[in-house]
């Protein structure tokens, strides 16, 4: 209706109401297909003409399948892609999916009602073709849905040859679907993931906005390595296809060095990379605005082919000034309970699909996360628990060697969450040598550990990682020296410690890992539209 000039809207609406009331259509479509076929057949031609002309003028209301829950008072249009077509002697049943829900909507066309043009269009139907259907929402005679469309007109917008369309009506492997990632959103699994992902993103923003956090967009191009791991994608405009043209650094004699590119002549005047985290930039704004969060893409050039890693992914990273690690853990727990509760309430159909086909215990697992307080255990105690368990039968473990300083593997994390505590669990106070330079040293053990935590959840392992940040300038400078980081590259980050430094803490949530956890899917490559991983940057 938005396309109709404003002055005509009240008049158009009045005419529709008058027409429907005069012809008894509002109450007519209520009992059976026979009844509504008779009513459609006996409807005056001027009413049918109004329906067709109104469609061409953009007056007929479009409904999404997810919104179609009760009969309509007048004509509506449904637009989407055909999943199935069944034709009987007098009726055609067309299942149309518009992406708004899992089940789509059934459109029923009676051959003695539709015109010849629509009959010709029905002959063109095939799985995957796009259509516009006009009709009335009526009570469904089947038990699978509340309403269906009593179609009066159908038009094929885009054809889809059945002999070449790769998505036949059968289950495909998720590995195969990755090879046609441009079409896989039309499948039940990937479409359901996308809807749940959308709800999760909205709930995350809602939680932080309601909690008084400011949303900050930190840069994707950076000269800093936040994690100090060196797994960075370089950004350059230098002509790498013409090696002889690359500018080289000068040695002490003023001659070109043999193996060092002079990045001062590159676009940014220095080496630049895709960011691995928005944390450092987030800290600058937290030092002025108090509580902030970032939510955006991050990149890591880690040569990993596991089901838990991507080269391009999204991180949710809150930073809180005047806060310690305990407050960061409390915030992370509250946030996760909030977003999971939101999805349980608003994505029941999609979650039921995942429970039926991927994780039979999905609802129980999610409801337990919401209702049960998260456990907390120190790293030292976690190691002791693992050592005692592994000693019972080391052969059951892929990595049986566990001691203080071990970077926990996924099997260790999952045992702690799934078996030892049977709940989400925070592991805190990690050894300094396996954590990033910016994490605050613990004073009570001589700096052997840092004030850091990981949140482990059943089925996934690590979901959140965070810490209290090192706010003491002298200590931070020493830690950077130990990590072979040049303080000149972080002069602005160090300024936060020079000018009004405060205790502050934060964490990072891997968004795609959260999606896999919520949906019960095993591989993180299904949690993002176009997965990027070693050897794969298609689409």
Steps between C-alpha positions, in 0.01 A plus 500: 500500500798728544521541121149650480493882531413600855171671413367183340579266790188568711279484189658171384461345843137612522422354157652165599302484822179594321559243228572223747203585717265522202605160366527319833861398441625561853298212639488284193838325512457305821398140452625294206666518161164428339350803671771740402512365143127574470540843648789582270307367204187699586681823587392786270741574219537862610646370829744270319598786273563720801728234643706479182521873444586562863788255472639693206465824696681357803202522736472135598675435830800272489526248783800294607445134576603555860228765539223291346331368812130572445255551212511838326216742435613561146748402232869469574811417303767245584841521333766232521650186352320177421595200711247247371216480249216244509220495246171317526202491270351829618763647731868592504695515826807724495728526803668840498786596731594866540777448754307643794445163662577131459167367379408759236136523397273282288318661209197318358378585150162374384491440124139611473582837658833612359523655155675355196812710555548352846440149367781556250725626778431185701645295214831690543539421869802308621695474822705815552310736271389834647131590503249761606169357621187705562205372697335492839628348822250237612494238772703200388333163466829326580655468842847636423412870486231734622428671167567462132456720196187450291678611183324702233809590301856374470790629295845349450758776547814297440514150352722224639589210268458179694767314306779739606378629839740347758252506791260218433246417770724279709753538779847606390817469703622819663835448327329502159298809589821693569589455133180686406501753783313749280200265493523328837291768684203339321547183702330446834821474701680809375184712491425403860857583601468841334177582685639389836820693431298812423305469825822445695660812354194708583485361855869578558448861398185515712678370810785747483281795405265429790804467728625847410789396276604716202542322166842584348622403154874433518718490185547189292842617378761530771874523556476313831497130584253482788574141595874513429473171315606628160214325315408804292377568146709775346334793322709655224469680166854407394518303177578152628474359148805703401758415765771709336288813552469459877673779693771367728634636827841666487790361698755709689686565177188632331461197275189286458475210743451162345196380690312779679220693327483871577140537617545872557424524128183294532148650516498558877868580533557198723408129515123458529284198574142382535408513867485192720301688765332831569608488863785751502289760324211415728713570805562857381128573491432320828758736653271788408145364480514240777328195350523425127473201270613418148340248266665445168714286271848388602764300315765247591750334265507179700563195284225295661251266337310410817125527543550783752709751304444752222736750341224765499257511790315743725579599856285662768740690725376708796740711704411634845688776682533484879440123483687185592491140376210403726283771345600384151394144583169621644431707188585210266269266690213751498546569131497133400194422710323798342572411136430128544168582670414727208566226245306240699203735500518624142652218291303196615428364152864517390630362830253212475644423157852492642385283790342252258792473259820607680481497880226309681597663830509855365207645697612335823852634453390857424242512776760374745740776399233759568383358833820375665773731639833466321768314695841657571832325551860617506735375231713324763201307631384419146841350423483292819154370406622408152813327626294285736255404225765429236694281743203258508550413130746711297417306183162672473664838450661644190707737717562319830795718603353779712690721743515858618568704186310269264275685256179301541386306195137469396470155658617643833260792479204283411571251779500781754170643370318179409620250760665668796262793547215408262448868425667805357816569700742792530865397528703792636856602596691348209881471479656821376706328231198375302301825503525837323724786611218736601357276775556617857755310706367352823680650799434213740713240316791715391366554151502130408136527389291771344150616586343327201207268441349272238137395497456134405161366393379144435522392140740772389771567755631856513235757410625816676847622591569805712718668758561796718733721298839610628450865599848557653731666250828364632371144517348521152826629351687207651244252367527648150878461519457133594271454197745675264249775425620848407348757740516759221235303310271521803574858613132591495408189701763586758365853524187356662726397791668840509188714509233400750553125503231289669449131568300358213394163364331342203453187297449370150218274384550310177168561330515208258586263786192627680292426189630142482429454872144632474416302185672178599696481175850360511693699241549875534504528119122468507468792743604772254376588153827454313763318707864595454765246596839385366475429128146632469384852415227414249200724437 
